[in-house]
Amino acid sequence: MKQRSAGKPDIELGKRIRLRRVEQKISQAELGDKLGVSFQQVQKYEKGVNRVGAARLQQIATALDVPVTFFYDGDGKAREVESLLFLDSAFSLRLLRAYSKIKDQTVQRQLVSLMESIAANEG
């Protein structure tokens, strides 16, 4: 019998696991401890290298304080999750959090213009 390998859905699931873990400011090692696995195993889940079984997904959801449906489309939060999947690093998340704390729209516009200008000069 052929063993099923990880595929695109596993990669998407892994991205959502990583997103929530970073959002909760939990390291891979800390999540691994909560799950009883190594941080390397958590890395494999997040990269979609290893499949996440139903029981393990329930453990992950509990450890990350979200319902299991958080990791799947169709729960009403899917659009929010999709829009946040670009946050590949803790730095991007920090930047977004800092920006969201700025109440003055003029300052927000100036910051966006500055960032766009810097990005244009990088290219």
C-alpha positions in Angstrom: 0.0 0.0 0.0 1.4 3.4 -1.0 1.9 5.9 1.8 0.3 9.2 1.2 2.8 12.1 1.1 2.3 15.6 2.2 0.9 18.0 -0.4 -0.4 21.5 -1.0 -3.1 21.2 1.7 -0.5 20.2 4.3 1.6 23.2 3.3 -1.3 25.5 3.8 -2.2 23.9 7.1 1.4 24.4 8.2 1.4 28.0 7.3 -1.7 28.5 9.4 -0.1 26.7 12.3 3.0 28.9 12.0 0.9 32.1 11.7 -1.0 31.3 14.9 2.2 30.2 16.8 4.0 33.4 15.9 0.9 35.4 16.7 0.8 33.8 20.2 4.6 34.5 20.6 5.3 30.8 21.2 8.5 29.3 20.0 8.7 26.0 18.0 10.3 24.4 21.1 7.5 25.6 23.4 4.8 24.3 21.1 6.7 21.0 20.7 6.8 20.7 24.5 3.1 21.2 24.7 2.6 18.5 22.1 5.2 16.1 23.4 7.3 16.3 20.1 10.6 17.9 19.2 10.9 21.4 17.7 12.1 19.7 14.5 8.7 17.9 14.3 6.9 21.2 14.7 9.1 22.6 11.9 8.1 19.7 9.7 4.4 20.4 10.4 4.8 24.1 9.6 6.6 23.4 6.4 4.1 20.8 5.3 6.8 18.1 5.1 4.9 15.9 7.6 1.2 15.4 7.6 -0.8 16.5 10.7 -3.2 13.8 11.9 -6.6 14.7 13.3 -5.7 14.0 16.9 -2.4 16.0 16.6 -4.3 18.9 15.0 -6.7 18.9 18.0 -3.7 19.1 20.3 -2.2 21.9 18.2 -5.5 23.9 18.3 -5.7 23.5 22.0 -2.1 24.5 22.5 -2.6 27.6 20.3 -6.0 28.4 21.9 -8.1 28.3 18.7 -10.8 25.9 17.4 -9.7 23.3 14.9 -11.7 25.1 12.3 -9.2 27.9 12.5 -6.9 25.8 10.3 -9.5 25.2 7.5 -11.4 27.3 5.0 -15.0 28.1 5.5 -15.1 29.1 9.1 -15.7 32.8 8.6 -12.1 33.6 9.5 -10.7 32.1 6.3 -10.3 35.5 4.6 -8.6 37.0 7.6 -6.2 34.0 7.8 -5.5 34.1 4.1 -4.7 37.8 4.3 -2.2 37.2 7.1 -0.4 34.3 5.5 2.1 36.7 3.9 3.5 37.2 7.4 6.5 34.9 7.1 8.4 36.4 9.9 8.0 37.7 13.5 9.3 41.0 12.2 6.4 41.4 9.7 4.0 40.7 12.5 5.7 43.3 14.7 5.5 45.8 11.9 1.8 45.2 11.4 1.0 45.4 15.1 2.9 48.7 15.4 1.1 50.1 12.4 -2.3 49.1 13.7 -1.6 51.1 16.9 -1.2 54.4 15.0 -4.5 56.2 15.3 -3.7 59.3 13.1 -4.6 58.5 9.5 -2.2 61.2 8.2 0.7 59.5 10.0 -0.5 56.1 8.6 -0.5 57.5 5.1 2.9 59.0 5.6 4.3 55.7 6.9 2.8 53.8 3.9 4.3 56.4 1.5 7.7 56.1 3.2 7.6 52.3 3.0 6.6 52.3 -0.7 9.4 54.8 -1.4 11.9 52.6 0.3 10.6 49.5 -1.5 10.8 51.2 -4.9 14.4 52.2 -4.3 15.3 48.6 -3.3 14.1 47.3 -6.7 
